[in-house]
Amino acid sequence: MKMMKQLSMILCALCLYVGAYADVKPNSLFTNNMVLQRGVTVPIWGTANDGEAVTVEFLGQKVTTTTANGKWMLQLKPLKEGGPFVMTIKGNNTVTIQNILVGEVWLCSGQSNMGFPVRSVKAIGSYPKIAEVVADAANYSLIHQYKVPLKKSTDIPAPIADAGGKWFVCDTTTVKDYSAVAYFFAKELYNKLKIPIGIINSSYGGTQCENWISKEVLDSYPELKSIFDNYNKALADFPNKLAKFQQDEPKLWEKYRIDSAKAVADKKELPRKPTAPLTPAERGGPSGLYNTMIQPLMPYAMKGAVWYQGEANGGRGIQYRTLLPALINNWRNKWGIGSFPFLVVQIPGWKAHYPELREAQLLTIQKTPNCAMAVINDCDDTLDVHPGNKQPVGERLSYAARAIAYGEKIEFSGPIYESMKVEGDKAILSFTHIGKGLVAKDGDLKDFEIAGDDNKYVPAKAVIKKDKIVVSADGVGKPKAVRLGWRLCPQVNLYNVEGLPATPFRTEILDK
């Protein structure tokens, strides 16, 4: 017994000795195939033993720091684009990182339409089909993607230090798992800039905007208090909700079978399959994904962010007016690199995408500096919450990036309503981003409505007069307000000559 006790003490001492000489380890962001942002100070960080000196050597720079509380961080001076390069990180051990590129880095985040992979693309019209897209990826080895892995939760997870992802070089195999929107965005930027492009894909399907915002920021808005109240109530109600589903499941499947047969016969959209409810905590809950999929990326040097989310907040458009600006300011403040470019994809039409959500996205980019938005109502068929035609989405985002991030003098947005004046029985609308002129695609302008003093909207006639639009309707003698595409599935055909569609709007902004 005495000998066993001594052996146990020796083993414990050995464990402490090994722990005292922990290997230096860079964060997973700093691994083979990484892309570093050009032209700015570049932080590098990781873990090691307390007091351990850590030295990073890269492109003639040699920087040393000392580890404190198991963590180290240092900064490289601004880098010039190029590669591939090699970096060495030395402490008690040496780490060699290979195939490093220096270029432009963009964070691409949101829910399932941002995560939607290239392999699932369903192009329409003249856009290349999936086989062509995949084959063409062989020409873009200077595009790399870092994918933040998904984790399921049982409650709001605590912040973590390392997202645990990995960099992948674009080729005909890896591209299939790239975010399609991010890939087409990066491809267009590469074709224009001719330098390496890094994508950080941090997206999670079915997630709400509040999942991606820190608790500190959410708590600072009294009007968002209901988010945590509703989450806690849903968490408490979940066991009963799951039990009821399990009880009703046989009947639900029988109904699905009957409804599916009818949908096939009528050539209509198939109903959704019965699925067990998910715990509200599974996708992190409020602030959970900020803790595990955004904060661990900070302060990685990057150019800007692309955000494709809103579907899960589709019925809370008024609240989204607070949520989206809060998210943008939250990320900008915590990243510490200023008001970096922030590009938003306006969610397209679908049976649960209410117009107030699109309005909230529009109001956000109008009121928040260094923001832009891609309108994509014409890129889907309104039958699927996951429209497959992602190439024009990425392309339109690239126009915005070229304009606001790289200073190129191009038209990057479709027409955006600016003001209205009334002349007799006509409303005269002015727009920004008219480019080389306003045009109606495929016939007369449609989806306009007009209201008089009774606040009742009726279908309106709209015609283009130079750079204005004149709107009127029989029976409306004194127009009070106009709106365009104000419904679940808008059919807007107002464009500028550059081929970019107008965003839906209403001239009278209401808090409901």
Order of alpha helices (4+ residues) and beta strands (2+ residues): alpha-beta-beta-beta-beta-beta-beta-beta-beta-alpha-alpha-beta-beta-alpha-beta-alpha-alpha-beta-alpha-beta-alpha-beta-alpha-beta-beta-beta-beta-beta-beta-beta-beta-beta-beta
